[in-house]
Amino acid sequence: MKTALNKGFHRRNSDSLINEFCFCDLSFIRNSKIILLIFSSFLLIQFTSCKTTQQQVLPPNNVSAINTKSDNFAPARRPIAGSQLNPCAENIVTDSLNQQLNVNPSKEFIKKLFGHEQAKFADAITFLSDNSGFLSISYSTISEASSSITNKVGGTDIFEFSELNGKYSLSCHEPPINTKTWDSHPFAVADGKGNILLIWSSDREDNLGGYSLPFVNFISLDNKVNPTKGNSDLYFAFRIGGKWREVWNFSSISTDINSTFNDETPFLYCICHTSIIYFASNRNGSTPTDFDIFSLKIHIDFDKQQITALSHPESLPKGNNEINSKSKEFYPIVLKSNNTQDSAKSYLYFSSDRYKEPVRINQDTIMQCVGGFDIYRYPIDVDCRNPIITYNIVLKNAENPSEKVKSPVIEIRRQDGSIFQRTEEISESFKLNYGEKYSASGGSHWNQIECEGSDRTISHYMGRRILNLEPQINERKVEIEYDSIVRSKRIVEYDTTYPINKFKLSAFSGASSDTLPILNINYANDSIFVKYLQITERVRIEDPLHKTFKRKIPVYDTIPQYDTTFYKTFDTLAQSKLSLLGNFPSLLPLQDTTIFDTINIYPKYYYFPPCHWDFITHLDEYRRNVPYFQTGFWEVNTSSNLKQHLQQITSKLFHDATFIELHPENQYFGVSTKSKGDTLKKEAQKNRRNNRIAEYIQYAKDVDKNLNIMREEIAEKILPTYNELITRIPTSNSKLIIQIEGYSDLRPILRGHYIGQQVKYVSGDYDSITRRIATKLITIKPNESLVGKDNEDLSLLRAYYGYLEILKKLEENELFRQFEESGEVLMPHKVLDPHEFEKAFEKSKIIFLVVGKGVDVEGTVKIKDSGKDYYSLDPVRRINIIISRIEYVNGTMLDAPCCKPK
């Protein structure tokens, strides 16, 4: 059995100070009394001087308050009552200790917990809480151990203790934690989830890559003696969910942690971060009894039950009055000071037998420790902190990275969704909390329009989301070649021979009973020659044949499918590149780390629209040069209206309206029923009339198409850009003026009156030069005469009915209906007072102006073969639509902002 004593931990007895320092040799003084008298006087003076002038002092950094005359091994600390050590805290010790630093030799704690009998055999103790932990107990024979210790495994075992109702219980761990050899110096930590990491020293016979072997003359509990000379290694094991996992030699994580010498008394500092393991070893000592304290950095992963070495073992400073000396230094532990004046300091506590014998420092001073082994405390430069995680994030304009994002915002959120950090800069550097996971997102609060630039400006920013859809699987046929083996055959063959046998007569007669396929028999002298048929069977195996075949087999191509969507980042922030992969950091770093991340957003541009639209010429497939009206009619010549007109002009109500081109008796396109013209002439008139009707039918289709083009242009292009502008520039008082102008042809109306419902509306005419609107009330009653040279009433009617057609088309659009329902559309047939119309103008966003322009003298082209007084007036009988966007400020109409350059 290996105990503290047989490892050389015992203290040798001190000799007398006088014998060591005041010895005088009298052998050379024999004959001279005088000399003897002088020497006696000198000796008396010297003896008196030794007794009265020399003083004993303690070695530097000796913690005399907790050292006793006995050996003081294994300093330990115990949390305050009701608390548990938090190994992940920055101040691992300060938070869990009393005002007076609670450090004592392990035996003192064991004596208080279990009594003097157990303490006599105790080796070391480590606390998980104030009333639970692990300890090791040594005993050379079974009889030496306390009877309360059961289930012993080896000569020194590791026990777990806990308290229940004021009573402490001990349980000895079964193999592989304990073995029949020596297992001691436990140190344990918990991760806060109930999982435990235990490290200890053992001289078990190792098969895990280490060097440990039982020590010489080791005596197991079955009284078998091991004659070999061994050494001890450091081991560790995790207990996860209450079950111990595999035991590992520290050599499994680094080949130089354990050595061929003794490696013992481990201690872990700063458990949950970049941890430091301290331990004692005699690998560098000048003698086997020279143990020094070493340290190295490691990382502990409770989730994976792994330990990673981050450095190589290094000896702490060694020399006179240093941590390491030529003596033994064991049982290191590191604590932070709880003194407010030096709370930032850390101290290394350890046991050492330095100055166990008195040492003369000078003529008047000797130095000696309190006991054989004492506890010492040295300040140590070590910092228990998390690795610093610096997170650098940049918000970029993905289309133009050199252009800064307007009104940026970046948010860093914890895994639970709460905001960790927030900035309104395009880039920022954050310090992340170690052990937490995050996600980052960003975007822009920019949601307005600045009238800068030539033809566009950024209105807002978009994030991009790519979704994985169900893949497309395509089947196709592929021709392949393959070898087929034709099975071997068993072939039976027969060989036929015709042997001739010569027999003597007597011999032949003896063989006559045999059945032979005899072919013939010849006699010669005394011999008989018999020729017979002999068939021999042979069997051979035909070799297998390889044949190549071709066939087509189906194969399937999987084509990934993606859906890319864009969304506004002032509503939903865009995720960073790392966040798209999951929360970060994916793995906790083992050292100070910088993480770089990017958020890409895409600018959405507002393209400046024109401030003026004219539906009067060839514009975006809009065709003006079709007749919007028949002669004498005021409704727009749509397909549905034309059908009604063709029915109306055959009624008695229109019997005198022969000036209408499609009237049956029109002078140009009618068929006269009064004259007795020849049949050929009437047939020609019918053809001309049918051709003109066909032209009007085509005109009506063109009118339908034009109205749809106007609706789409206004509803799908002009209104959305206008709505976006007034939304993004709330201070703007921009208005859309939609002016419908009606025209009649230049021929005066000699007779005719209005047939229809009363028409009443406020006519408005916008002058883009003076920026003024002239208004007047228009009223046209049923049967009112339309006779006049300028055809003004007819143009007023055509403007009004053209307005109704346009309004009907626009009311099919949802956005227009929203303006209308909110009372922001000014309609001239609903506000019938010019003064009220002007007042309503100030509150409206969309204003309809309807005005009759009288006659238009354009397009006077004669029609061939139709007389001298007929002109092509189809392009004249029309409506024009002119849309202007203006800025209305304090009753004044100004140029609108954000207009596309002309």
Protein Blocks (a to p, Z undefined) as FASTA:
>chain_A
ZZfklnopaccddddfklmmmcccfklpmklmklmmmmmmmmmmmmmmmmmmpccdddeh
iafklgcfbdcehiaddddehiacdfkbmblmlmmccfbdcdddfklmmmmmnojklmmm
pcbdcdfblmbccdddddfbfklpcfklghifblbdcdddddeehiacddddddfkbccb
dcehiacddehlopacdddddfbdcfehpabdcdehiacfkopacfbdcdddddddddee
hiacddddfklmocklpccbdcehiadehkllccddddddfklpcbfklccddddddddd
fklopacdfbdcddddedehifbdcbdcehiaddddfbfklmmbccdddddfehkbccdf
blmbccddfblbdcddddddddddddddddddddddfklmmlccehiadddddfkopafb
dcfbfbdcddddehiacddddddfbdcdddedjkbccfbdcddddddddddddddddddd
dddddddddddddddddddddddfklmmmmmmpccddfbdcdehjbccdddddddddddd
dddddddddddddddddddddddddddfklmccddfklmnoccdfbdcfbdcdddddddd
dddddddddfbdcdfbceehiafkbcfbdehiabdcdfklmmmmmmmmmpmklmmmmmbm
klmkbfklmccfkbccdfklmmmmmmmmmmmmmmmmmmmmmmmmmmmmmmmmmmmmmmmm
mmmmmmmmmmbccdddddddddddfbdcfbdcdeddddddddddddfklopacddddddd
ehiafbdfklmmmmmmmmmmmmmmmmmmmmmpmklmmmmmnopaccfklmccfklmmmmm
mmpmbdcddddehjafehiacdehibjkbccfklmmccdddddddddeehiacddehiac
ZZ
